[in-house]
């Protein structure tokens, strides 16, 4: 997955996400009544969320092969691949759902926290574990003749 593909494909998918945001979450990006410069800053935030989502989709489908080259444990590689994907993908739906949630709707607020924030923390911990894990020794392999 070359960087140019990640940027280009991720940008294209991010643009699609930007277009369909109001179809999925009507009114979530409405900045009516928000004064400048805050309205502009929130608009930029929405662009970054959509771009992160697009890059996350590209990484979900193309990043694992590159991660396997790092020669870390296969189970840790799978977990880290899903964690990094989630770290990129989650912001777009999370922020849109939060903006539409009533501030005093405690069941919905709790559901959002446990659906998004707690898994984001777990994903960050998994990504950190992957980064600090030692690669496998290239000469340490299982010989089927030893069985």
C-alpha atoms as an extended CHARMM CRD file, in Angstrom:
* protein
*
       147  EXT
         1         1  UNK       CA              0.0000000000        0.0000000000        0.0000000000  PROA      1               0.0000000000
         2         2  UNK       CA              2.0590000000        2.9740000000       -1.2270000000  PROA      2               0.0000000000
         3         3  UNK       CA              1.7180000000        6.2780000000        0.6100000000  PROA      3               0.0000000000
         4         4  UNK       CA              0.2850000000        7.9030000000       -2.5230000000  PROA      4               0.0000000000
         5         5  UNK       CA             -2.5180000000        5.3200000000       -2.6200000000  PROA      5               0.0000000000
         6         6  UNK       CA             -3.2160000000        5.7750000000        1.0720000000  PROA      6               0.0000000000
         7         7  UNK       CA             -3.4340000000        9.5400000000        0.6880000000  PROA      7               0.0000000000
         8         8  UNK       CA             -5.3600000000        9.4940000000       -2.5950000000  PROA      8               0.0000000000
         9         9  UNK       CA             -7.7410000000        6.6460000000       -1.8100000000  PROA      9               0.0000000000
        10        10  UNK       CA             -8.1270000000        7.7970000000        1.7850000000  PROA      10              0.0000000000
        11        11  UNK       CA             -8.8640000000       11.3280000000        0.6070000000  PROA      11              0.0000000000
        12        12  UNK       CA            -11.4330000000       10.0760000000       -1.8970000000  PROA      12              0.0000000000
        13        13  UNK       CA            -13.1490000000        7.9220000000        0.7320000000  PROA      13              0.0000000000
        14        14  UNK       CA            -13.0050000000       10.8310000000        3.1650000000  PROA      14              0.0000000000
        15        15  UNK       CA            -14.7510000000       13.0160000000        0.5860000000  PROA      15              0.0000000000
        16        16  UNK       CA            -17.4640000000       10.3550000000        0.2340000000  PROA      16              0.0000000000
        17        17  UNK       CA            -17.8180000000       10.3080000000        4.0330000000  PROA      17              0.0000000000
        18        18  UNK       CA            -18.1510000000       14.0970000000        4.0420000000  PROA      18              0.0000000000
        19        19  UNK       CA            -20.9150000000       13.9090000000        1.4490000000  PROA      19              0.0000000000
        20        20  UNK       CA            -22.9160000000       11.2150000000        3.2280000000  PROA      20              0.0000000000
        21        21  UNK       CA            -22.5100000000       12.6490000000        6.7510000000  PROA      21              0.0000000000
        22        22  UNK       CA            -25.7680000000       14.5870000000        6.5980000000  PROA      22              0.0000000000
        23        23  UNK       CA            -27.5740000000       11.5780000000        5.1260000000  PROA      23              0.0000000000
        24        24  UNK       CA            -26.5370000000        9.3990000000        8.0640000000  PROA      24              0.0000000000
        25        25  UNK       CA            -26.6880000000       12.0530000000       10.8110000000  PROA      25              0.0000000000
        26        26  UNK       CA            -28.9600000000       14.9070000000        9.6530000000  PROA      26              0.0000000000
        27        27  UNK       CA            -28.0630000000       18.1520000000       11.3660000000  PROA      27              0.0000000000
        28        28  UNK       CA            -24.8940000000       16.8790000000       13.0400000000  PROA      28              0.0000000000
        29        29  UNK       CA            -22.6870000000       19.3590000000       11.1820000000  PROA      29              0.0000000000
        30        30  UNK       CA            -25.1170000000       22.3000000000       11.2910000000  PROA      30              0.0000000000
        31        31  UNK       CA            -23.1370000000       25.2990000000       12.4630000000  PROA      31              0.0000000000
        32        32  UNK       CA            -25.9950000000       27.7730000000       12.3240000000  PROA      32              0.0000000000
        33        33  UNK       CA            -25.5810000000       30.1600000000       15.2070000000  PROA      33              0.0000000000
        34        34  UNK       CA            -21.9570000000       29.2180000000       15.8650000000  PROA      34              0.0000000000
        35        35  UNK       CA            -19.8620000000       32.4000000000       15.7130000000  PROA      35              0.0000000000
        36        36  UNK       CA            -16.5670000000       32.7210000000       13.8680000000  PROA      36              0.0000000000
        37        37  UNK       CA            -13.8280000000       31.6180000000       14.2820000000  PROA      37              0.0000000000
        38        38  UNK       CA            -15.4540000000       28.6210000000       16.0060000000  PROA      38              0.0000000000
        39        39  UNK       CA            -17.6450000000       27.6800000000       13.0490000000  PROA      39              0.0000000000
        40        40  UNK       CA            -14.5820000000       27.5610000000       10.7980000000  PROA      40              0.0000000000
        41        41  UNK       CA            -12.6220000000       25.4950000000       13.3420000000  PROA      41              0.0000000000
        42        42  UNK       CA            -15.4700000000       22.9910000000       13.6480000000  PROA      42              0.0000000000
        43        43  UNK       CA            -15.6970000000       22.7680000000        9.8460000000  PROA      43              0.0000000000
        44        44  UNK       CA            -11.9970000000       21.9010000000        9.7250000000  PROA      44              0.0000000000
        45        45  UNK       CA            -12.5480000000       19.2890000000       12.4510000000  PROA      45              0.0000000000
        46        46  UNK       CA            -15.2860000000       17.6560000000       10.3470000000  PROA      46              0.0000000000
        47        47  UNK       CA            -12.8960000000       17.5120000000        7.3720000000  PROA      47              0.0000000000
        48        48  UNK       CA            -10.1950000000       15.8550000000        9.4830000000  PROA      48              0.0000000000
        49        49  UNK       CA            -12.6670000000       13.3000000000       10.8600000000  PROA      49              0.0000000000
        50        50  UNK       CA            -13.7790000000       12.3310000000        7.3730000000  PROA      50              0.0000000000
        51        51  UNK       CA            -10.1890000000       12.1490000000        6.1300000000  PROA      51              0.0000000000
        52        52  UNK       CA             -9.2040000000        9.9460000000        9.1040000000  PROA      52              0.0000000000
        53        53  UNK       CA            -12.1720000000        7.7090000000        8.3180000000  PROA      53              0.0000000000
        54        54  UNK       CA            -11.1000000000        7.3900000000        4.6710000000  PROA      54              0.0000000000
        55        55  UNK       CA             -7.5210000000        6.5690000000        5.6430000000  PROA      55              0.0000000000
        56        56  UNK       CA             -8.8810000000        4.0990000000        8.1990000000  PROA      56              0.0000000000
        57        57  UNK       CA            -10.8390000000        2.2530000000        5.5060000000  PROA      57              0.0000000000
        58        58  UNK       CA             -7.7340000000        2.0540000000        3.3210000000  PROA      58              0.0000000000
        59        59  UNK       CA             -5.6670000000        0.8440000000        6.2840000000  PROA      59              0.0000000000
        60        60  UNK       CA             -8.2980000000       -1.7160000000        7.2850000000  PROA      60              0.0000000000
        61        61  UNK       CA             -8.1610000000       -3.3180000000        3.8590000000  PROA      61              0.0000000000
        62        62  UNK       CA             -4.4860000000       -2.8220000000        3.0330000000  PROA      62              0.0000000000
        63        63  UNK       CA             -2.4730000000       -2.2530000000        6.1800000000  PROA      63              0.0000000000
        64        64  UNK       CA             -2.2450000000       -5.7390000000        7.6340000000  PROA      64              0.0000000000
        65        65  UNK       CA              0.0950000000       -7.0730000000        4.9600000000  PROA      65              0.0000000000
        66        66  UNK       CA              2.5500000000       -4.2670000000        5.6910000000  PROA      66              0.0000000000
        67        67  UNK       CA              2.2680000000       -4.8660000000        9.4190000000  PROA      67              0.0000000000
        68        68  UNK       CA              3.0810000000       -8.5730000000        9.0080000000  PROA      68              0.0000000000
        69        69  UNK       CA              6.4560000000       -7.5600000000        7.5900000000  PROA      69              0.0000000000
        70        70  UNK       CA              7.3700000000       -6.2500000000       11.0490000000  PROA      70              0.0000000000
        71        71  UNK       CA              7.5800000000       -9.8940000000       12.2400000000  PROA      71              0.0000000000
        72        72  UNK       CA              5.7150000000       -9.4010000000       15.4640000000  PROA      72              0.0000000000
        73        73  UNK       CA              3.4630000000      -12.0500000000       16.9760000000  PROA      73              0.0000000000
        74        74  UNK       CA              0.6370000000      -12.9300000000       14.5360000000  PROA      74              0.0000000000
        75        75  UNK       CA             -2.0630000000      -12.4280000000       17.1920000000  PROA      75              0.0000000000
        76        76  UNK       CA             -0.5830000000       -9.0870000000       18.2650000000  PROA      76              0.0000000000
        77        77  UNK       CA             -0.3630000000       -8.0510000000       14.6030000000  PROA      77              0.0000000000
        78        78  UNK       CA             -4.0510000000       -8.8290000000       14.0390000000  PROA      78              0.0000000000
        79        79  UNK       CA             -5.0200000000       -6.9970000000       17.2310000000  PROA      79              0.0000000000
        80        80  UNK       CA             -2.8550000000       -3.9950000000       16.3510000000  PROA      80              0.0000000000
        81        81  UNK       CA             -4.1830000000       -3.8840000000       12.7940000000  PROA      81              0.0000000000
        82        82  UNK       CA             -7.7540000000       -3.7630000000       14.0700000000  PROA      82              0.0000000000
        83        83  UNK       CA             -6.8010000000       -1.2860000000       16.7990000000  PROA      83              0.0000000000
        84        84  UNK       CA             -5.1450000000        1.1720000000       14.4110000000  PROA      84              0.0000000000
        85        85  UNK       CA             -8.0660000000        0.8120000000       12.0070000000  PROA      85              0.0000000000
        86        86  UNK       CA            -10.4820000000        1.5830000000       14.8540000000  PROA      86              0.0000000000
        87        87  UNK       CA             -8.3980000000        4.5460000000       15.9940000000  PROA      87              0.0000000000
        88        88  UNK       CA             -8.7850000000        6.0430000000       12.5220000000  PROA      88              0.0000000000
        89        89  UNK       CA            -12.3590000000        4.9450000000       11.7640000000  PROA      89              0.0000000000
        90        90  UNK       CA            -14.1490000000        5.7470000000       15.0100000000  PROA      90              0.0000000000
        91        91  UNK       CA            -13.9550000000        9.5400000000       15.0330000000  PROA      91              0.0000000000
        92        92  UNK       CA            -16.3850000000       10.1460000000       12.2020000000  PROA      92              0.0000000000
        93        93  UNK       CA            -19.3810000000        8.2460000000       13.6090000000  PROA      93              0.0000000000
        94        94  UNK       CA            -18.4800000000        9.0510000000       17.2190000000  PROA      94              0.0000000000
        95        95  UNK       CA            -18.4070000000       12.8120000000       16.8580000000  PROA      95              0.0000000000
        96        96  UNK       CA            -21.5520000000       12.9160000000       14.7280000000  PROA      96              0.0000000000
        97        97  UNK       CA            -23.4600000000       10.7950000000       17.2380000000  PROA      97              0.0000000000
        98        98  UNK       CA            -22.2100000000       12.8920000000       20.1730000000  PROA      98              0.0000000000
        99        99  UNK       CA            -23.3440000000       16.1120000000       18.5040000000  PROA      99              0.0000000000
       100       100  UNK       CA            -26.8600000000       14.7120000000       18.1260000000  PROA      100             0.0000000000
       101       101  UNK       CA            -27.0800000000       13.2840000000       21.6520000000  PROA      101             0.0000000000
       102       102  UNK       CA            -28.9020000000       15.2510000000       24.3060000000  PROA      102             0.0000000000
       103       103  UNK       CA            -26.4940000000       16.3930000000       27.0140000000  PROA      103             0.0000000000
       104       104  UNK       CA            -28.7050000000       15.0020000000       29.8010000000  PROA      104             0.0000000000
       105       105  UNK       CA            -29.6070000000       11.7220000000       28.0860000000  PROA      105             0.0000000000
       106       106  UNK       CA            -27.4610000000        9.6410000000       30.4110000000  PROA      106             0.0000000000
       107       107  UNK       CA            -28.2730000000        6.2310000000       28.8960000000  PROA      107             0.0000000000
       108       108  UNK       CA            -27.2710000000        7.4880000000       25.4360000000  PROA      108             0.0000000000
       109       109  UNK       CA            -24.1950000000        9.2710000000       26.7730000000  PROA      109             0.0000000000
       110       110  UNK       CA            -23.0880000000        6.0960000000       28.5920000000  PROA      110             0.0000000000
       111       111  UNK       CA            -23.7370000000        3.9870000000       25.4840000000  PROA      111             0.0000000000
       112       112  UNK       CA            -21.5930000000        6.3330000000       23.3890000000  PROA      112             0.0000000000
       113       113  UNK       CA            -18.7610000000        6.3390000000       25.9320000000  PROA      113             0.0000000000
       114       114  UNK       CA            -18.7060000000        2.5550000000       26.1750000000  PROA      114             0.0000000000
       115       115  UNK       CA            -19.1340000000        2.0850000000       22.4210000000  PROA      115             0.0000000000
       116       116  UNK       CA            -16.4290000000        4.5460000000       21.3880000000  PROA      116             0.0000000000
       117       117  UNK       CA            -14.2330000000        5.9560000000       24.1620000000  PROA      117             0.0000000000
       118       118  UNK       CA            -13.4170000000        2.7530000000       26.0340000000  PROA      118             0.0000000000
       119       119  UNK       CA            -12.5490000000        0.8610000000       22.8040000000  PROA      119             0.0000000000
       120       120  UNK       CA            -10.4090000000        3.8430000000       21.7250000000  PROA      120             0.0000000000
       121       121  UNK       CA             -8.4450000000        3.5260000000       24.9660000000  PROA      121             0.0000000000
       122       122  UNK       CA             -8.0500000000       -0.2230000000       24.4680000000  PROA      122             0.0000000000
       123       123  UNK       CA             -7.0100000000        0.3070000000       20.8380000000  PROA      123             0.0000000000
       124       124  UNK       CA             -4.3760000000        2.8110000000       21.9430000000  PROA      124             0.0000000000
       125       125  UNK       CA             -2.9820000000        0.3230000000       24.4680000000  PROA      125             0.0000000000
       126       126  UNK       CA             -2.8550000000       -2.4300000000       21.8230000000  PROA      126             0.0000000000
       127       127  UNK       CA             -1.1310000000       -0.1040000000       19.3530000000  PROA      127             0.0000000000
       128       128  UNK       CA              1.4150000000        0.8010000000       22.0340000000  PROA      128             0.0000000000
       129       129  UNK       CA              2.0360000000       -2.8980000000       22.7820000000  PROA      129             0.0000000000
       130       130  UNK       CA              2.6150000000       -3.5460000000       19.0840000000  PROA      130             0.0000000000
       131       131  UNK       CA              5.0520000000       -0.6720000000       18.7470000000  PROA      131             0.0000000000
       132       132  UNK       CA              7.1970000000       -1.7690000000       21.6910000000  PROA      132             0.0000000000
       133       133  UNK       CA              7.0230000000       -5.5150000000       20.9250000000  PROA      133             0.0000000000
       134       134  UNK       CA             10.2110000000       -7.0800000000       19.6720000000  PROA      134             0.0000000000
       135       135  UNK       CA             10.1790000000       -8.4080000000       16.1450000000  PROA      135             0.0000000000
       136       136  UNK       CA             10.5790000000      -12.1360000000       15.8300000000  PROA      136             0.0000000000
       137       137  UNK       CA             14.0960000000      -13.3590000000       15.2050000000  PROA      137             0.0000000000
       138       138  UNK       CA             14.2740000000      -14.0790000000       11.4540000000  PROA      138             0.0000000000
       139       139  UNK       CA             16.2530000000      -17.2370000000       12.2380000000  PROA      139             0.0000000000
       140       140  UNK       CA             13.7660000000      -18.4860000000       14.8280000000  PROA      140             0.0000000000
       141       141  UNK       CA             11.3290000000      -20.6550000000       12.9350000000  PROA      141             0.0000000000
       142       142  UNK       CA              9.4870000000      -23.8670000000       13.5840000000  PROA      142             0.0000000000
       143       143  UNK       CA             10.9410000000      -26.8510000000       11.7830000000  PROA      143             0.0000000000
       144       144  UNK       CA              8.2010000000      -29.4330000000       11.1130000000  PROA      144             0.0000000000
       145       145  UNK       CA             10.8650000000      -32.1690000000       11.1840000000  PROA      145             0.0000000000
       146       146  UNK       CA             11.3380000000      -31.5190000000       14.9090000000  PROA      146             0.0000000000
       147       147  UNK       CA              7.8290000000      -32.8230000000       15.6740000000  PROA      147             0.0000000000
